[in-house]
């Protein structure tokens, strides 16, 4: 298992991550992430049996869920 600082350093070279890694990168629970995947709010790709989330999709999802400061 990769720890978070190592994963962040590698992110510049990585195109997509597993749901577990995506949850860790965002500091959210896996249940929250899987709910976003199930609802279609967060896009992913499936290659064979492996589900991957592109870092671009992850960034877009975070932006859409961003709240203005002071709320």
N, C-alpha and C positions, 0 to 999 in steps of 0.2 A: 504494500500500500504506500502511495506517495504522500508525504506530508504537505501541508498547504503552502509553505514558503517555496518548496521545490517546485510544486505545481504551478505557482504564479510565475516563477522564473522561466519555466518551460513554455508558458502560455504564448509567448511571442512566436514560437515555432509550431505550436499545435493548432490544428484546424478545428478539431472537435474533441469532446470529452464524453465520458460515460455519465449517466444520470447521477451516480454517486459522487463523481468528481465535480460535476456542475453544482450539486447541492453544497458541497464543501467549499467551492470557490465563492459561492454567494452567501455563505454562512446561514443557510436555511436548512430545514429538515427535509429528508427524502420524501416524506408524505406530501409536503407542500409542493415540491418539485413535480412529483408524479401527478398531483392534482392538476397542475398547470399543463402537463403533457396530455392528460386525459381529456381536458376541456378544449384542447387545441390552442390554448393561449400561448403556449411555448411550443415551437416547432422542433421536430427532430427528424433524423433519418434512420432508417433501419437497413443494415447491410447483413444479410444472412439472419442470424439470430441476435445480432448485436445492435443495440439502440445507441445512437450517438447524438449529441447536441452540439451544433456548431457554436463556436464562441461568438460569432456574429448574431445568431439567434438568441443566445443568452444575453448579450448586451442590449439587443432590441427589446427583449422582454423586460429587463430591468428598467430601461428607460420608460417604457409604457406604464410601469408600476411606480414610477418615481412620484413622490409627493413634494409639493413646494415646502420650503423651510418655514418653520413656525406653526405647522399643523400638529 
